[in-house]
Every structure is written in structure tokens, then in C-alpha cells.
Amino acid sequence: MPYTEKQEITVAAHCLLNPLTRVRGLAPLPFRPEGPTVQLPCPEALYLGMERWAATRNQLDVPQFRRFCRELLTPYADLLQMLTGEGVILRIVGAAGSPSCGVTTTSSGYTGGRVRECEHVHVAGRGVFMEELLAELERRGVPFRVDEVGKKEGTGGDS
């Protein structure tokens, strides 16, 4: 039975609600959702583990990781499609600069090689996981809007 009034549901990147899944050394992002919330899985923690190094989108943008992301997100896309069929409005919130969960900014710059300090930049674009999720929702005709947490004013998304 459809909802009688428009109900918004926040669909949040995993680390926004559970900062323990962020790469070690990264501070939690300020996020307090109001109302119903769906927490997405953390593709990086599940694919690379908790002791992973920081990565950039160009490192994760490989067929195997994209396939893994699609497998993770399919049941969530099913749920979100059913919810919008009941009249729910989706607000998908990503983590600014994330190589997986950025929705308007992601990261670029690591080129591989031996473990060392490397510089990277935050650039316009979506992380791999969010790109796959949003493409799947668009393919299904599921309406949504996007938002991002962690952007610093005037920096183009650096967090």
C-alpha cells in the first residue's frame, strides 16, 4: 500500500554511519540523518579488508571491483525500487572524495608501485560503487537525488 504522504529516505554510504570502516587515520565525517535511513555496504572494506591502504578511483576502476560492487548493490537497488514504487523519495548521500562512494567528487592520483606517501587530488566525478548504484537505479527508472558529506567550502570537494 503506497504511503499517503511523500516520505524521504536517506540512503547513506556505509562510513557515514559507521566511521570504523574508513581507512585508518581518516576522521569521521559529520553526518546525522533525520528519519528513515538505509545504510549501504562498504565495498572497500568488504573487498580489501580493514587493514587496507588508501586508494584512488583510478586504482579501483577495474572490472573485478566493478563486478563486486554490482553484486553488492543489486539487493539494495531492488529495495530502493520497491520503496519508490510506494511513493518514497530517495536522497542518496555519498562521502566527498571517496574512490567508491563519492557522488560528486572522487579521488585521483595514485599510480601504484612500492608503498610510500603519495599525493592525490579530489576531482569532479563519482566513485566506482556510487557510479554503479546510480547507473542501476537510472536503468530501472528509479528517481533519486544525490548529496555529499565532507566537502570543504571553496576547495572543489577536498575532504
PEQUI-V419090 format. One record per backbone hydrogen bond with DSSP energy under -1.0 kcal/mol. CO is the residue of the C=O (numbers start at 1). NH is the residue of the N-H. E is the energy in kcal/mol with one decimal. If there is no record, write none. Layout:
# PEQUI-V419090
CO/NH/E
CO/NH/E
This chain:
# PEQUI-V419090
7/89/-2.8
9/91/-2.5
10/38/-3.1
11/93/-3.1
12/40/-2.9
13/16/-1.5
14/17/-1.5
14/18/-1.8
18/21/-1.8
19/22/-1.6
23/26/-2.1
36/10/-2.3
38/12/-2.8
42/46/-2.1
43/47/-2.1
44/48/-3.2
45/49/-1.5
56/59/-1.1
56/60/-1.5
57/61/-1.8
60/62/-2.5
62/66/-2.3
63/67/-2.5
64/68/-2.1
65/69/-2.6
66/70/-2.5
67/71/-2.2
68/72/-2.2
69/73/-2.5
70/74/-1.4
73/77/-2.9
74/78/-2.2
75/79/-2.1
76/80/-2.9
77/81/-2.4
78/82/-2.2
79/83/-2.6
80/84/-2.4
81/85/-1.7
83/86/-1.1
83/88/-2.0
84/87/-1.6
86/3/-2.5
89/9/-2.9
90/145/-1.8
91/11/-3.0
92/147/-2.3
93/13/-2.0
94/149/-2.4
95/98/-2.1
98/102/-1.1
99/128/-2.5
100/130/-2.5
101/95/-1.6
102/127/-2.8
104/125/-2.1
106/123/-2.2
107/57/-1.6
108/121/-2.8
121/108/-2.3
123/106/-2.7
127/131/-2.7
128/132/-2.2
129/133/-2.6
130/134/-3.0
131/135/-1.9
132/136/-2.0
133/137/-2.5
134/138/-2.5
135/139/-2.5
136/140/-1.7
137/142/-2.9
138/141/-1.2
145/92/-3.0
147/94/-2.4
149/96/-2.9
152/155/-1.8
158/152/-1.1
